[in-house]
Amino acid sequence: MDGSRATGTRRSQTLGTGLLYASVPVASSGNVFGAVRVTYTTAELDRRVRRYVVALAAVAAIVVVAVAAIGVLLARWIARPLARVEEAAARVGSGDLSARAPEHGGPPEVRKLARELNETTAKLAALLRSQEQFVADASHELRTPLTALRLRLENVDPVPEEALEEAERLARIV
């Protein structure tokens, strides 16, 4: 009756339930003549809140399941091509320079990685072929003068055994 408004909740001992209340003064020309108080049981509100909480929990569970399923699908979409690139890289690492990673399937980044691995493997194979050809050519070029040297040493009288042994050692190295 002091002219102020009051709102809140309280527990009713007689009804055994929660109550929501609002009280406003009835005044005219600055005089308070009374108050209007409205009280509403919170049972209906509590049921609505529980219903909304259950609905929100169900929506949240559905969203979590959907996100997990999409995550698994995306992970497989990325992991499968990566596993094939890894297998090709392991084969190349073990010496199989004919191994190639498949350049189709998966995200663009994985396809680019496979293409780069294949190009690098092809360059490595070409370098090794070039090196093997150089070694073969060098070996051939060195054997001819060593054979000529050995023949000349054998025609010298007396035959220098130490020089022949050194020529044999160089031939084995070549």
C-alpha positions as CSV (number, residue, x, y, z in Angstrom):
1,M,0.0,0.0,0.0
2,D,3.0,2.3,-0.2
3,G,2.4,2.9,-3.9
4,S,5.2,0.6,-5.3
5,R,4.8,-2.4,-7.5
6,A,5.9,-5.9,-6.5
7,T,6.6,-9.0,-8.6
8,G,8.2,-12.3,-7.9
9,T,7.8,-16.0,-7.1
10,R,7.1,-17.7,-3.8
11,R,6.3,-21.2,-2.5
12,S,2.8,-21.6,-1.2
13,Q,2.7,-23.9,1.8
14,T,-1.1,-24.4,1.6
15,L,-1.2,-25.2,-2.1
16,G,2.1,-27.0,-2.1
17,T,3.2,-25.4,-5.3
18,G,5.2,-22.4,-6.6
19,L,3.3,-19.2,-7.3
20,L,4.1,-16.3,-9.6
21,Y,2.7,-13.0,-8.4
22,A,2.4,-9.3,-9.4
23,S,0.9,-6.5,-7.3
24,V,0.2,-2.9,-8.5
25,P,-1.3,-0.1,-6.5
26,V,-4.7,1.4,-7.4
27,A,-4.3,5.1,-7.0
28,S,-6.1,8.3,-8.1
29,S,-4.9,11.9,-7.6
30,G,-1.9,10.7,-5.7
31,N,-3.9,8.7,-3.1
32,V,-3.6,4.9,-2.9
33,F,-6.9,3.3,-2.5
34,G,-5.8,-0.3,-2.7
35,A,-3.8,-2.8,-4.7
36,V,-4.5,-5.4,-7.4
37,R,-2.7,-8.6,-6.9
38,V,-2.6,-11.4,-9.5
39,T,-1.2,-14.8,-8.5
40,Y,-0.6,-17.6,-11.0
41,T,0.6,-21.1,-10.3
42,T,4.0,-22.0,-11.8
43,A,3.0,-25.6,-12.5
44,E,1.9,-24.8,-16.1
45,L,5.0,-22.7,-16.6
46,D,7.2,-25.4,-15.2
47,R,5.6,-27.9,-17.6
48,R,6.2,-25.6,-20.6
49,V,9.8,-25.0,-19.6
50,R,10.4,-28.8,-19.2
51,R,8.7,-29.4,-22.6
52,Y,11.0,-26.7,-24.2
53,V,14.1,-28.1,-22.5
54,V,13.3,-31.6,-23.7
55,A,12.6,-30.3,-27.3
56,L,15.9,-28.3,-27.3
57,A,17.8,-31.3,-26.0
58,A,16.3,-33.5,-28.8
59,V,17.2,-30.9,-31.4
60,A,20.7,-30.6,-29.9
61,A,21.1,-34.4,-30.0
62,I,20.0,-34.6,-33.6
63,V,22.4,-31.8,-34.6
64,V,25.3,-33.5,-32.8
65,V,24.6,-36.8,-34.5
66,A,24.3,-35.0,-37.9
67,V,27.5,-33.1,-37.4
68,A,29.3,-36.3,-36.3
69,A,28.0,-38.2,-39.4
70,I,29.1,-35.3,-41.7
71,G,32.5,-35.2,-39.9
72,V,33.0,-38.9,-40.5
73,L,32.1,-38.7,-44.2
74,L,34.4,-35.7,-44.7
75,A,37.2,-37.5,-42.8
76,R,36.8,-40.6,-45.0
77,W,36.7,-38.4,-48.1
78,I,40.1,-36.9,-47.2
79,A,41.7,-40.0,-45.5
80,R,41.2,-42.5,-48.2
81,P,43.1,-40.6,-51.0
82,L,45.7,-39.6,-48.4
83,A,46.2,-43.3,-47.5
84,R,46.8,-44.1,-51.2
85,V,49.3,-41.2,-51.5
86,E,51.0,-42.6,-48.4
87,E,51.2,-46.1,-49.9
88,A,52.7,-44.7,-53.1
89,A,55.2,-42.6,-51.1
90,A,56.2,-45.7,-49.1
91,R,56.8,-47.7,-52.3
92,V,58.9,-44.9,-53.7
93,G,60.8,-44.7,-50.5
94,S,61.6,-48.5,-50.6
95,G,63.0,-48.1,-54.2
96,D,60.0,-48.7,-56.5
97,L,60.3,-45.7,-58.7
98,S,57.4,-47.0,-60.9
99,A,54.9,-46.4,-58.1
100,R,52.4,-43.6,-58.7
101,A,49.8,-42.1,-56.5
102,P,46.3,-41.8,-57.9
103,E,45.5,-38.2,-58.8
104,H,41.7,-38.5,-58.8
105,G,39.3,-38.5,-55.9
106,G,39.4,-36.5,-52.7
107,P,39.8,-32.8,-52.1
108,P,41.9,-30.6,-54.5
109,E,44.7,-30.4,-52.0
110,V,45.1,-34.2,-51.9
111,R,45.0,-34.4,-55.7
112,K,47.7,-31.7,-55.9
113,L,49.8,-33.6,-53.4
114,A,49.5,-36.8,-55.4
115,R,50.4,-34.9,-58.6
116,E,53.5,-33.4,-56.9
117,L,54.6,-36.8,-55.6
118,N,54.2,-38.3,-59.0
119,E,56.2,-35.5,-60.7
120,T,59.0,-35.7,-58.0
121,T,59.2,-39.5,-58.5
122,A,59.4,-39.1,-62.2
123,K,62.2,-36.6,-61.9
124,L,64.0,-38.8,-59.4
125,A,63.8,-41.8,-61.7
126,A,65.2,-39.7,-64.6
127,L,68.1,-38.5,-62.4
128,L,68.9,-42.1,-61.3
129,R,68.8,-43.3,-65.0
130,S,71.1,-40.4,-65.9
131,Q,73.5,-41.3,-63.0
132,E,73.5,-45.0,-64.0
133,Q,74.3,-44.1,-67.6
134,F,77.1,-41.8,-66.5
135,V,78.6,-44.5,-64.3
136,A,78.4,-47.1,-67.1
137,D,80.0,-44.7,-69.5
138,A,82.8,-43.7,-67.0
139,S,83.4,-47.4,-66.2
140,H,83.8,-48.2,-69.9
141,E,86.1,-45.2,-70.5
142,L,88.3,-46.2,-67.6
143,R,88.6,-49.9,-68.4
144,T,90.0,-49.3,-71.9
145,P,93.1,-47.4,-70.7
146,L,93.6,-49.8,-67.7
147,T,93.6,-52.8,-70.1
148,A,96.1,-51.0,-72.4
149,L,98.3,-50.2,-69.4
150,R,98.2,-53.8,-68.2
151,L,99.1,-55.1,-71.6
152,R,102.1,-52.8,-71.8
153,L,103.2,-53.8,-68.3
154,E,103.1,-57.4,-69.2
155,N,105.3,-56.8,-72.2
156,V,108.0,-55.2,-70.1
157,D,111.0,-57.4,-69.2
158,P,111.2,-58.1,-66.3
159,V,107.5,-57.8,-65.5
160,P,106.9,-55.3,-62.6
161,E,104.7,-57.4,-60.3
162,E,103.8,-54.4,-58.1
163,A,102.6,-52.4,-61.1
164,L,100.5,-55.3,-62.3
165,E,98.9,-55.7,-58.9
166,E,98.1,-52.0,-58.8
167,A,96.5,-52.3,-62.3
168,E,94.4,-55.2,-61.1
169,R,93.3,-53.3,-58.0
170,L,92.3,-50.3,-60.1
171,A,90.4,-52.7,-62.5
172,R,88.5,-54.1,-59.5
173,I,87.6,-50.6,-58.3
174,V,86.4,-49.6,-61.8
